[in-house]
């Protein structure tokens, strides 16, 4: 049994593909560098992530697959689902081992799983665009906490940079402990170091702008005024606005 150890980055995975074809030895299992060697491993290979090797593999994939399918591979990587890296490895190898495109061969379980998982991640990104609620901090920066099931935040950065280009904002993934800060020019990845007033979700009132509470109350009253009690449909509401987002929605606070 051959095992590859790699750094669990996307470039590292592409380099693992490069190494497998170069060595003509394909791993039964992909593990993170530093993990314990499996008891029955016959051969172990440490993948050293190489930018050139990763670019070569990616360029070859773009020649073999439609752009939409290449985008799906990146979505699957962002899913962070257990063993999704092994799924991608198999998918990429099948792409190179077949003369024709495999993109629509949904009779293959790996190809179908890639398509379905990519859709879930894309749907999560859509939810983020719909349900992000900003809170204005005392320094004028707008802050929004999110807790997506998948690592979909990077897929929304361009949307928010365009939609809110005239204000500074931070969108922070509380589940993965990182976020993006937009400074009116570009967005960059940031990490907060343990301020519970931020990492708990909604801003502590000591960090809010003086008029933020007023605007939150205005928004709540506006939503209540629009509500037609006779037409309430809780089941439909939970389907269109999943309960897991409610804790960060101003109108649900």
C-alpha positions in Angstrom: 0.0 0.0 0.0 1.4 3.4 -1.1 0.8 6.4 1.0 1.5 10.1 0.1 2.0 12.7 2.8 1.4 16.3 1.8 0.8 19.7 3.3 -3.0 19.7 2.7 -3.0 22.7 0.4 -4.5 22.8 -3.1 -1.1 23.2 -4.7 0.1 20.4 -2.6 -2.6 18.1 -3.9 -1.8 19.1 -7.5 1.9 18.4 -6.8 0.9 14.9 -5.4 -0.8 14.2 -8.8 2.4 15.3 -10.5 4.5 13.0 -8.3 2.2 10.1 -8.8 2.6 10.2 -12.6 6.3 10.9 -12.4 6.9 7.9 -10.1 4.3 5.7 -11.7 3.1 5.0 -8.2 -0.4 6.0 -7.1 -1.3 6.4 -3.4 -4.0 4.4 -1.8 -4.3 7.1 0.9 -3.4 10.8 1.2 -2.4 12.0 4.7 -1.3 15.2 6.2 2.5 15.7 6.7 3.4 14.6 10.2 0.6 12.1 10.6 1.4 8.6 11.8 2.5 6.1 9.1 -0.2 3.5 8.6 0.7 0.0 9.9 0.5 -1.8 6.6 2.0 0.9 4.4 4.6 -0.6 2.0 5.8 2.7 0.6 5.5 6.3 1.9 6.3 9.3 -0.1 6.6 12.9 1.1 5.2 15.4 -1.4 7.2 18.6 -1.5 4.7 21.2 -2.8 6.1 22.8 -5.9 4.5 25.9 -7.6 5.8 24.9 -11.1 4.5 21.3 -10.7 1.1 22.5 -9.5 0.8 25.0 -12.4 1.7 22.3 -14.9 -1.0 20.0 -13.6 -3.6 22.8 -13.4 -2.8 23.9 -17.0 -3.2 20.3 -18.2 -6.6 20.1 -16.4 -7.8 23.3 -18.1 -7.0 21.9 -21.5 -8.9 18.7 -20.7 -11.9 20.1 -18.8 -14.4 22.9 -19.3 -13.8 26.0 -17.2 -17.0 25.3 -15.2 -15.7 21.9 -14.3 -12.3 23.3 -13.2 -14.3 25.7 -11.0 -16.1 22.8 -9.5 -12.8 21.2 -8.4 -12.0 24.4 -6.5 -15.4 24.3 -4.9 -14.9 20.8 -3.7 -11.6 21.7 -2.2 -13.3 24.5 -0.2 -15.9 22.1 1.1 -13.3 20.7 3.6 -15.4 17.5 3.7 -13.4 14.6 5.0 -11.5 12.7 2.3 -12.6 15.3 -0.4 -8.9 15.5 -1.3 -8.8 11.8 -2.1 -12.0 12.4 -4.2 -10.3 15.2 -6.1 -7.2 13.1 -6.6 -9.2 10.3 -8.2 -11.2 12.7 -10.3 -8.0 14.4 -11.7 -6.4 11.0 -12.4 -9.5 9.8 -14.3 -9.4 13.0 -16.3 -5.8 12.4 -17.4 -6.4 8.6 -18.0 -9.3 9.1 -20.4 -9.0 10.4 -23.9 -12.4 12.1 -23.9 -13.8 14.5 -21.2 -15.3 12.8 -18.2 -17.1 15.9 -17.0 -20.6 14.6 -17.9 -20.1 10.9 -17.0 -22.4 10.9 -14.0 -22.5 7.1 -14.0 -19.1 7.3 -12.3 -19.7 7.8 -8.5 -16.7 10.1 -8.1 -17.8 12.4 -10.9 -21.3 12.6 -9.5 -20.0 13.2 -6.0 -17.8 16.1 -7.2 -20.7 17.7 -9.0 -23.1 17.3 -6.0 -20.5 18.6 -3.5 -19.6 21.6 -5.6 -23.2 22.5 -5.8 -23.5 22.4 -2.0 -20.6 24.8 -1.6 -21.9 27.1 -4.3 -25.3 27.2 -2.5 -23.6 28.0 0.7 -21.8 31.0 -0.9 -25.2 32.1 -2.2 -26.6 31.9 1.4 -23.7 34.1 2.6 -24.6 36.8 0.1 -28.2 36.7 1.2 -27.8 36.6 5.0 -24.8 38.6 5.9 -25.8 41.4 8.3 -23.3 44.2 9.0 -22.9 46.0 12.3 -21.2 49.4 12.4 -18.3 49.6 14.8 -17.1 52.8 16.6 -14.2 53.2 14.2 -16.6 53.3 11.2 -15.8 49.8 10.0 -18.8 47.5 9.3 -18.4 44.0 10.8 -20.3 40.9 9.9 -19.9 37.4 11.5 -20.6 34.3 9.5 -20.6 30.6 10.3 -20.8 28.7 7.0 -20.9 24.9 6.8 -18.3 25.0 4.1 -15.4 27.3 3.6 -17.4 29.5 1.2 -16.3 32.9 2.4 -13.6 33.3 -0.3 -16.2 32.9 -3.0 -18.1 36.0 -1.8 -15.3 38.5 -1.4 -15.6 39.9 -5.0 -19.4 40.3 -4.5 -19.1 42.3 -1.3 -16.1 44.3 -2.6 -18.3 45.4 -5.5 -21.6 45.7 -3.6 -20.1 47.7 -0.7 -17.2 49.4 -2.4 -17.8 52.7 -0.6 -17.3 51.5 2.9 -14.7 49.6 5.0 -15.9 46.2 6.2 -14.8 43.0 7.8 -16.5 39.7 7.2 -15.3 37.1 9.7 -15.8 33.3 9.7 -16.3 32.4 13.3 -16.1 28.7 12.6 -12.7 28.8 10.9 -11.3 31.9 12.8 -10.4 34.0 9.8 -12.0 36.7 7.7 -11.5 39.5 5.1 -11.0 43.2 5.6 -11.8 45.6 2.8 -10.1 49.0 2.9 -11.9 50.7 0.0 -9.3 49.4 -2.4 -8.9 45.7 -2.0 -9.8 42.9 0.4 -7.1 41.0 2.4 -7.3 38.0 4.7 -7.1 38.7 8.4 -7.1 36.8 11.7 -8.3 38.2 15.1 -6.4 37.1 18.2 -8.8 36.2 20.9 -11.0 39.3 21.4 -14.2 37.6 22.8 -16.2 40.8 22.1 -15.7 40.1 18.4 -15.3 36.3 18.3 -18.6 35.6 20.0 -20.5 37.0 17.0 -22.5 40.2 17.4 -20.4 43.2 18.4 -20.3 44.1 22.1 -22.1 47.4 22.6 -18.8 48.9 23.8 -17.5 48.4 20.2 -20.6 49.7 18.4 -21.0 53.1 16.7 -23.2 55.4 18.7 -26.1 55.1 16.3 -25.8 51.4 15.5 -28.3 50.2 18.1 -30.8 52.8 16.8 -30.5 51.5 13.2 -30.8 47.9 14.4 -34.0 48.7 16.2 -35.3 50.6 13.1 -34.5 47.5 11.0 -36.3 45.2 13.4 -39.4 47.5 13.5 -39.4 47.7 9.7 -39.4 43.9 9.4 -42.2 43.6 11.9 -44.2 46.2 10.1 -44.0 44.2 6.9 -45.1 41.0 8.5 -48.6 39.8 7.6 -49.4 37.5 10.5 -52.2 35.7 8.6 -49.7 34.7 6.0 -46.9 33.4 8.3 -45.5 30.1 7.1 -42.7 29.0 9.5 -41.9 25.8 7.5 -41.3 27.8 4.3 -39.3 30.4 6.2 -37.0 27.8 7.7 -36.5 26.3 4.2 -35.6 29.7 2.6 -33.8 31.1 5.6 -32.1 28.2 7.5 -32.3 28.4 11.3 -28.5 28.2 11.6 -28.2 31.7 10.2 -30.7 33.2 12.6 -28.3 33.9 15.4 -26.5 36.5 13.3 -29.5 38.1 11.7 -30.4 41.5 13.2 -34.1 41.0 12.5 -34.1 37.8 14.5 -32.2 39.2 17.5 
